[in-house]
């Protein structure tokens, strides 16, 4: 779960005045744009934005939830083994 908001840890914070004066210096990675001490908006590099969008889509996907439930049921039935169970069996 920490990967979801990892981009916020490296966010750059810039005032709208500084942004207007020097946009090339101000806008990189994830940039929070402030105006009068309040968040006015965000700027995302295209790569950062795509990664965030993919993560949100994956986490909100109903089919992912359904597949996870199916796998968990099959693990309980004994059809599959978890990586932890295999590691214990082989002593690693």
N, C-alpha and C positions, 0 to 999 in steps of 0.2 A: 504494500500500500504506500510505502514511502516514495516509490518511483512516481506516483501520480503527481505529487506536488513538488517533486525535486526541482523543477524549473523555477519555482518561486524562491528557492534558496539562493539562486544566482541572479535574481532580478536586479535590475538597475533602476534607481528612483531618480527622476529628473523633474524639475519644475517646468511649467509650460513656457515660462520666459526663457529659460536656458535652452529649451528645445527650439524655440523660434530663432534664437541667436545662432545656434550651431547644431542643426539636426543630424549631420553626419557623425558628429562626435557623440551625440546623445543616444541615438537609436541603434542598439545592438542587443542581440539575445532577446531577453524579455525585459521590457522597460515599462515601469509604472509612471504615468504622467500625472503630476500633481498640479492642482490649481487652488490657491488659497488654503493650503493644508489638507485638501480633500482629493481623493482619487478622481481624476478626470477621465482617464482611459488607460489602455494598455497598448503596447506595440509588441508584436511577436515576430521574430525572424520566421520566414516561411517553414524552415525545417522544424523549429520549436513548435510552431502552430500545428503542423501535420502530426507530429508525435503526440501532442496533447489531444488532438481530435481522435486519433486512432485509439488512444488509451480510453477516452470517454466512450467511444463507440463499443469497444470491447467490453467495458464494464457494464454498459447498459443493454447489451445484447441479450434478448430473450433466449435465442438459440444456445448461447453460451451457458446460461443458467440451466436450460433443459439438458444439455450434454453433461454438465457437471453433476446434476442430480442422477442421471442415468449411470454415470461412471461410479458414483458413490454407492448406488444400489448394487451394482455388479461387484464392487469390492466387498460389500457386506455379504453377498451370496458366495463369495470365494472364487469368482471367476478370474479376478485379477488380484495382484498383490501390490502393495505400496512399495516404494523404493526403500522405506525404512524397514519393512518386513524382510525384503530381500537382503539388505545389508546385515540385519541381525542373523539371518540364516547362514550367511557365508562368513560371518565374523569380521565384518569390516566396519 
